[in-house]
Amino acid sequence: MISKIIGVIGTGNMGGAIIDGLMSRGIISPDNLLLTNRDIDKANMFYDKYKTSVMDAEEVIERSDIILIAVKPKDIDSLVPILARYNDKVIISVLAGITIEYFRNHLDASIQVARVMPNIPSTISKGVISISYSENISDESREVVDTIFSSIGEVYHIEERMINISTGLSGSSPAYMFLIVDAIAKVGIDYGMDRSTALNMVIDTMIGSAMFMRDYTEIEADTLVSKVTSPGGTTIEGLRVLDEKNILSGISSAIKSVIEKSFSMERKD
């Protein structure tokens, strides 16, 4: 169990998912979790649910050992003057585009920072979470941060320059996967299958295919594809159409555009 006092600023989708992950797994006592939100009713929902403490932002920052910031990126500037009065805290940021250097420039060069990129499945504890640490992070702080985010998914430690790449690979890509699943299911519906059966059949196929691929990560995708295809068969026909319409190239281009946009949004000052 985490013995540090954790302050969460922002209890929306991602902040709320982290709170639920910590509390549902008994990782932290309600007494050690302090919450605040611009819309106080959203924070009070967690008081009603877990009896966690709810207070204003400055009190959360003052009383906490570790500050988890889960507000909109544009709102970070308004928090900086308060954070600057308490430079001995560990900062966990889940803010897109806000770099470790931003906190060091605005707070203190010695501040410990974890920059974190969770994706939307984190809200059901099935997330992919990329974490980059400032070089001065202590082993104790690293362990606490890892424990927090392991409660909502799989943690990947990466260099900060890779955070924007992870945004393309795992942060934005669920949106495309939702659309791909929906597009495939709609074909079944068009041919007369009921929506629930079609949708769940495709979802289960995607889950199973991903698990199969995880068991064979050392094998190239073309080899895995060959396990599904046969000369003159149905799968070959579908692959021909995908190639003809440049679908895979389009997906690659979409991911690249996300990564480039992420780099363009970064803030150091």
C-alpha positions as CSV (number, residue, x, y, z in Angstrom):
1,M,0.0,0.0,0.0
2,I,1.2,3.5,-0.9
3,S,2.1,5.4,2.3
4,K,2.7,8.8,0.6
5,I,0.0,11.4,0.4
6,I,-1.2,11.6,-3.2
7,G,-3.0,14.8,-4.4
8,V,-5.0,14.5,-7.6
9,I,-5.8,17.8,-9.4
10,G,-8.5,17.0,-11.9
11,T,-11.0,14.2,-11.3
12,G,-12.4,13.9,-14.9
13,N,-12.1,10.9,-17.1
14,M,-8.4,10.1,-16.6
15,G,-8.1,11.4,-13.1
16,G,-11.2,9.5,-12.1
17,A,-9.9,6.3,-13.7
18,I,-6.7,6.6,-11.7
19,I,-8.6,7.2,-8.5
20,D,-10.9,4.2,-9.2
21,G,-7.8,2.0,-10.0
22,L,-6.1,2.9,-6.7
23,M,-9.1,2.5,-4.5
24,S,-10.6,-0.6,-6.1
25,R,-7.3,-2.4,-5.6
26,G,-6.7,-1.2,-2.1
27,I,-3.4,0.5,-3.2
28,I,-4.0,3.6,-1.1
29,S,-6.0,4.5,2.0
30,P,-8.8,7.1,1.5
31,D,-7.0,9.2,4.1
32,N,-3.9,9.4,1.9
33,L,-5.7,10.6,-1.2
34,L,-6.6,14.3,-1.6
35,L,-8.7,15.5,-4.4
36,T,-9.7,18.7,-6.1
37,N,-11.5,19.7,-9.3
38,R,-12.7,23.0,-10.9
39,D,-16.2,21.5,-10.8
40,I,-16.2,20.5,-7.1
41,D,-19.2,18.2,-7.6
42,K,-17.0,15.9,-9.7
43,A,-14.6,15.6,-6.8
44,N,-17.4,15.1,-4.3
45,M,-18.5,12.1,-6.3
46,F,-15.4,10.3,-5.1
47,Y,-15.9,11.5,-1.5
48,D,-19.4,9.9,-1.7
49,K,-17.9,6.7,-3.2
50,Y,-14.6,6.3,-1.2
51,K,-14.7,9.0,1.5
52,T,-11.5,10.6,0.1
53,S,-10.8,14.2,1.1
54,V,-11.9,17.0,-1.1
55,M,-10.4,20.5,-0.8
56,D,-9.1,23.4,-2.9
57,A,-6.1,23.1,-5.1
58,E,-3.6,25.0,-2.9
59,E,-4.5,22.8,0.1
60,V,-4.1,19.6,-2.0
61,I,-0.7,20.8,-3.2
62,E,0.5,21.9,0.3
63,R,-0.5,18.7,2.0
64,S,0.5,16.1,-0.6
65,D,3.9,14.5,-1.2
66,I,3.1,13.7,-4.8
67,I,0.9,15.8,-7.1
68,L,-0.9,14.1,-10.0
69,I,-2.0,16.8,-12.5
70,A,-4.9,15.6,-14.7
71,V,-6.4,18.9,-15.9
72,K,-6.7,20.2,-19.5
73,P,-3.2,21.2,-20.8
74,K,-4.3,24.9,-21.2
75,D,-5.1,25.1,-17.4
76,I,-1.6,24.2,-16.2
77,D,-0.4,27.9,-16.4
78,S,-3.0,28.9,-13.7
79,L,-1.6,26.2,-11.4
80,V,2.1,27.1,-11.8
81,P,2.0,30.0,-9.2
82,I,0.7,27.7,-6.6
83,L,3.0,24.8,-7.4
84,A,5.9,27.3,-7.3
85,R,5.3,27.8,-3.6
86,Y,5.9,24.1,-2.9
87,N,8.9,23.0,-5.0
88,D,9.6,20.0,-2.8
89,K,6.8,17.9,-4.4
90,V,7.0,15.1,-6.9
91,I,5.0,16.0,-10.0
92,I,3.1,13.5,-12.1
93,S,1.7,15.0,-15.3
94,V,-0.7,13.4,-17.7
95,L,-1.0,16.5,-19.8
96,A,-0.5,16.2,-23.5
97,G,2.3,18.4,-24.8
98,I,3.6,19.6,-21.4
99,T,7.3,18.6,-21.1
100,I,9.4,17.8,-18.1
101,E,11.4,20.9,-19.1
102,Y,8.3,23.0,-18.8
103,F,8.0,22.2,-15.0
104,R,11.7,22.7,-14.5
105,N,11.6,26.1,-16.2
106,H,8.5,27.3,-14.2
107,L,9.2,25.6,-10.9
108,D,12.6,24.4,-10.0
109,A,15.4,22.7,-11.9
110,S,15.7,20.0,-9.2
111,I,12.0,19.1,-9.1
112,Q,11.1,15.4,-9.7
113,V,8.8,14.9,-12.6
114,A,7.0,11.9,-14.2
115,R,5.5,12.6,-17.6
116,V,2.8,10.1,-18.3
117,M,0.7,9.2,-21.4
118,P,-2.3,6.9,-20.6
119,N,-4.8,5.9,-23.2
120,I,-8.6,5.7,-23.0
121,P,-8.7,1.9,-22.1
122,S,-7.1,3.0,-18.8
123,T,-10.6,4.1,-17.7
124,I,-11.5,0.4,-17.6
125,S,-8.1,-0.7,-16.2
126,K,-7.0,-2.1,-19.6
127,G,-4.7,0.8,-20.5
128,V,-1.3,1.3,-22.1
129,I,0.6,3.8,-20.1
130,S,3.9,5.4,-21.2
131,I,6.0,6.9,-18.5
132,S,9.1,9.1,-18.8
133,Y,11.0,10.2,-15.7
134,S,13.2,13.2,-15.1
135,E,16.8,12.0,-14.6
136,N,16.8,13.0,-10.9
137,I,13.7,10.9,-9.9
138,S,14.3,8.9,-6.8
139,D,13.8,5.1,-6.7
140,E,11.1,5.6,-4.1
141,S,9.2,8.1,-6.3
142,R,9.5,5.9,-9.3
143,E,8.1,2.9,-7.4
144,V,5.1,4.9,-6.3
145,V,4.4,6.2,-9.8
146,D,4.7,2.7,-11.3
147,T,2.3,1.4,-8.6
148,I,-0.2,4.1,-9.4
149,F,-0.3,3.4,-13.1
150,S,0.0,-0.4,-12.9
151,S,-3.4,-0.2,-11.3
152,I,-5.0,0.9,-14.6
153,G,-3.0,-1.0,-17.2
154,E,0.4,-2.0,-18.7
155,V,3.2,0.4,-18.0
156,Y,6.0,1.1,-20.5
157,H,9.1,3.1,-19.5
158,I,10.4,5.2,-22.4
159,E,12.6,8.2,-23.0
160,E,10.7,11.5,-23.1
161,R,11.4,12.0,-26.8
162,M,9.4,8.8,-27.3
163,I,6.3,10.1,-25.6
164,N,5.0,11.8,-28.7
165,I,5.5,8.5,-30.6
166,S,3.6,6.6,-28.0
167,T,0.7,9.1,-28.5
168,G,0.5,7.9,-32.1
169,L,0.9,4.2,-31.3
170,S,-1.3,3.9,-28.2
171,G,-2.8,7.2,-27.3
172,S,-4.8,8.0,-30.4
173,S,-5.0,4.6,-32.0
174,P,-8.0,3.3,-30.0
175,A,-10.1,5.8,-32.0
176,Y,-9.0,4.1,-35.3
177,M,-9.5,0.7,-33.8
178,F,-13.1,1.6,-32.8
179,L,-13.8,2.7,-36.4
180,I,-12.2,-0.4,-37.9
181,V,-14.2,-2.7,-35.7
182,D,-17.4,-0.7,-36.5
183,A,-16.7,-0.8,-40.2
184,I,-16.3,-4.6,-40.2
185,A,-19.3,-5.2,-38.1
186,K,-21.5,-3.0,-40.3
187,V,-20.8,-5.3,-43.3
188,G,-22.2,-8.2,-41.3
189,I,-25.3,-6.0,-40.4
190,D,-25.7,-5.1,-44.1
191,Y,-25.8,-8.8,-44.9
192,G,-28.5,-9.5,-42.3
193,M,-26.7,-10.2,-39.0
194,D,-28.0,-8.5,-35.9
195,R,-25.9,-5.6,-34.6
196,S,-25.0,-7.2,-31.2
197,T,-23.8,-10.4,-32.7
198,A,-21.8,-8.7,-35.5
199,L,-20.2,-6.2,-33.2
200,N,-19.2,-8.7,-30.5
201,M,-18.0,-11.2,-33.0
202,V,-15.6,-8.6,-34.5
203,I,-14.5,-7.4,-31.0
204,D,-13.7,-10.9,-29.9
205,T,-11.8,-11.5,-33.1
206,M,-9.7,-8.4,-32.5
207,I,-9.0,-9.4,-28.9
208,G,-8.1,-12.9,-30.0
209,S,-6.0,-11.8,-32.9
210,A,-4.1,-9.4,-30.6
211,M,-3.4,-12.1,-28.0
212,F,-2.3,-14.5,-30.8
213,M,0.1,-11.8,-32.1
214,R,1.4,-11.2,-28.6
215,D,2.4,-14.9,-28.4
216,Y,4.3,-14.6,-31.7
217,T,5.9,-11.2,-31.5
218,E,9.2,-12.6,-32.9
219,I,7.4,-13.5,-36.1
220,E,6.8,-11.0,-38.9
221,A,3.2,-9.9,-39.6
222,D,3.4,-11.3,-43.2
223,T,4.1,-14.8,-41.7
224,L,1.2,-14.5,-39.4
225,V,-1.0,-13.4,-42.3
226,S,0.1,-16.5,-44.2
227,K,-1.5,-18.6,-41.4
228,V,-4.9,-17.2,-42.3
229,T,-4.6,-17.2,-46.1
230,S,-4.7,-19.9,-48.8
231,P,-4.1,-19.5,-52.5
232,G,-7.3,-18.4,-54.3
233,G,-9.2,-18.2,-51.0
234,T,-11.3,-15.6,-49.3
235,T,-8.7,-13.8,-47.2
236,I,-6.4,-13.3,-50.3
237,E,-9.3,-11.5,-52.0
238,G,-9.8,-9.2,-49.0
239,L,-6.0,-8.5,-48.9
240,R,-6.1,-7.6,-52.6
241,V,-8.7,-5.0,-51.9
242,L,-6.9,-3.5,-48.9
243,D,-3.8,-3.2,-51.1
244,E,-5.7,-1.7,-54.0
245,K,-7.2,1.0,-51.8
246,N,-4.0,1.7,-50.0
247,I,-5.7,1.1,-46.6
248,L,-2.6,0.2,-44.7
249,S,-0.7,3.1,-46.1
250,G,-3.5,5.4,-45.0
251,I,-3.4,4.1,-41.5
252,S,0.4,4.6,-41.3
253,S,-0.1,8.2,-42.6
254,A,-2.7,8.8,-39.9
255,I,-0.4,7.7,-37.1
256,K,2.5,9.8,-38.5
257,S,0.2,12.8,-38.6
258,V,-0.6,12.3,-34.9
259,I,3.0,12.0,-34.0
260,E,4.0,15.2,-35.9
261,K,1.0,17.1,-34.3
262,S,2.2,15.9,-30.9
263,F,5.7,17.3,-31.5
264,S,4.2,20.6,-32.6
265,M,2.1,20.9,-29.5
266,E,5.0,20.4,-27.0
267,R,5.6,23.2,-24.5
268,K,8.9,23.8,-22.7
269,D,8.1,27.4,-21.7
